[in-house]
Amino acid sequence: MRLLRLLNRLFHGPAWLTFLAMGVAVGGFALCSLNLFELFHANFRLLATYGVMAALDGGLLQLAELIAWGYLALAFYVVFKGCLDGLLHRIHRSRE
């Protein structure tokens, strides 16, 4: 519940805070997702080529780390979209 209160304050709090958080979220998303597809492709190719040997040498650990980076990028994207929705809701409400 604490996280929900924090996100609600972030999305519907002061506009400057929402805009600042939106910028941080876009930067985090860009850093986390940079080259992620190519790294996944290289990891799958490594595991497919060398099989169990690559898996035991750290291929599965690397795959788990790539999945974690993907979920972190997704979390940054969700924060960005929440901030965007909060700002757009504020704009639409002021027009009425």
Buried (B, 14 or more C-beta within 10 A) or exposed (E): EEEEEEBEEBBBEEEEBBBEBBEBBBEBBEEBBEEEEEBBEEBEEBBEEEEEEBBEEEBBEBBEEBEEBBEBBEBBBEBBEBBBEBBEEBEEEEEE
